[in-house]
């Protein structure tokens, strides 16, 4: 459905010149999902350079009932960048400046288009880093909009915890300051954290103030294998109960280990593994490593191996870092269907075990990697898309897993978000009353429904 | 203005029996502000025992356009519990059950009326604690509703960071599940954190799921004095930049120290002090203490003193714990006017110094205590309320300080909230566009404006 009639296109061309385009290649690129979601390209693309560009585009879209979809790095997983109702993709990747860094305050302020790796390059010069690491080199604006997290969340939290303030252009073109760039504030409704995770439905994030952290003086990485998933989970939980400040603690199941061995030419025991990282004062982490070793021993872990030099640490973590690519290599010709859920920690072993059985039962090749300190894990299924039954079985597993997570008190996504892929689970997880509150907020802040329609909420008019 | 006519009163009596009261003493008690705010009692009080009580009361208030104000422990500072438009005070202190504790998950679920000290008594049996400590023995529901924090926030964050999920009864009587009790979730608008800090204007919190933490194996407390506030702030910032995980780090200025010496019979040097606490593995905190000692030395700190035994630690922290009472004792016959602001860390020394000069210039006896790791500090002025000029000068100082904080990029309240006392600063801090978004959300979720009218937002119709 092309909503960009000639008059609107002319209006966009006049305002944005060559920053507005309807080229097929560009439109395709702006709906290029990194996952299995079908591409639904927008009718046009506007590359914004300034906040004023964003305000003006929103006003044009508002006046013409034209959908507006934000695009940062295009690395979202659940179809967040698609344009199911057409409209304009707003490319924010050119708004990528670092506006302020203060090591003293432990904060930085950035434009939304900067990616996390480039931000960290700059922060390193200040002796600081930004810990939230979703794997992909995502844009900070997109990470805020999807409430991203990743391996470091066990220690540093998610985007919810690390966005202090932001600026956003609302559906009527107004620029809102949401929050202040300070450690804490108790002054009014928390608009910043309403926008974090709103997936572009409530406003367009044009500036983000983040917490940043001093680079740790020292770091050690560890690897240990266990007879079963339950023992590995117990070791993680006990470590947390001892107060061990893991920088990361990751679970990989035996199928994932086997794939990684094959892909990376390693020879790890084909059993569930924990990969951990400790960071901080060298004496302090040495003490923590001893505590963890005792916990591991008690839980039946074997072959605990520590490395402190950067290269050796990277080698040790290679299996974890390559987990995604290992899957694609092990079953050539297949594509990945990935999903994530998050449950209370004491339910993690149960649901991981059940997932393994369910995958085997369905004869699906699926690997499991978990942020075990958060109760969050991913299942990456390598699926032959030529085989309709296999595809259907994989999607039905996604649904099975979502229901299993809900029934254990968990959530249908720890970090991928809802997008198009998980809308059908929203009411099951939150209940109708909560959905109605979300819909009411959407309706009052975006009465015409122009911001990212067809995402996140079960019912949206346009 | 009594909005409780006979018909409504009869309706309430029929539904709530003796849990509904219009006794003058009870009404006064439910508007008893711990601070200088004038008491504005409600027309009646309902003591809720169940969620159904809350739902039913909200429906009656909704049907009759009757204001509803929540009451937990009555320890809020900015007039949050007052009833400026009359109506009913909903006393939630009887809903004080602990519904679940899981050390493995690091979570507990409680009813809103439980106070933090009683919660911590119970958690201790599980080897856990809840760190948010605003000083007063506040109710957890009230702490969530005001986004409370306190001395531990530097390490553990505020209520924003520690509320994982909650349930709330909305203005139409619907019960909403906001969030899931897991470490992270990326599924929809963050209703839980919209309600945290909403001061009872958007919904009534009836259940809270919190993060809890393992009791540290060991703890040491330290005290050190500095030639000036700037050196003390620099030491705190440098400590944070070294990654020291202070459990608490508190600044007291020389006037506060003098008052505490006098009140508690101590003999501390009358200079700015830092009080710190380190907690965790004994070897790790020993290593951290050494790092801090080096930092202190470099910044000109003197007389650094550590204590590890519980009694000695409490003795060392006595000056800090007694700071509020020290003020009231030093100038008998006066009452306290307290205020708090929060600024970026690198502005803290500047604003504390300016505050001291401004207090002296106005000839106001004011003591300064700061959560220096957050950039948040309190000024407690001991004011003779018989002296109109002195009272006016103190209130004008509050305004001066709010403006100073805003101009330095800060916020007009780090942890006391807005209530009635700071409404006039809301637009200055947030700008009109943000206030309009807040007002739109209020309007759509509480169209009749029955929930805590006259608080937080500059413009509210009833």
Interface residues (C-beta under 8 A of the other chain):
Chain A: X102 X103 X104 X105 X106 X107 X127 X146 X147 X148 X149 X153 X154 X157 X158 X160 X161 X170 X174 X175 X176 X177 X178 X180 X181 X182 X183 X184 X185 X186 X187 X188 X189 X190 X191 X193 X194 X196 X197 X198 X201 X202 X213 X214 X216 X217 X237 X240 X241 X242 X243 X245 X280 X281 X283 X284 X285 X286 X287 X288 X291 X342 X343 X344 X345 X346 X373 X374 X375 X376 X409 X410 X411 X412 X413 X414 X415 X416 X417 X418 X422 X425 X426 X429 X430 X431 X433 X434 X435 X436 X437 X438 X440 X441 X442 X443 X444 X445 X456 X457
Chain B: X102 X103 X104 X105 X106 X107 X127 X146 X147 X148 X149 X153 X154 X157 X158 X160 X161 X170 X174 X175 X176 X177 X178 X180 X181 X182 X183 X184 X185 X186 X187 X188 X189 X190 X191 X193 X194 X196 X197 X198 X201 X202 X213 X214 X216 X217 X237 X240 X241 X242 X243 X245 X280 X281 X282 X283 X284 X285 X286 X287 X288 X291 X342 X343 X344 X345 X346 X373 X374 X375 X376 X409 X410 X411 X412 X413 X414 X415 X416 X417 X418 X422 X425 X426 X429 X430 X431 X433 X434 X435 X436 X437 X438 X440 X441 X442 X443 X444 X445 X456 X457
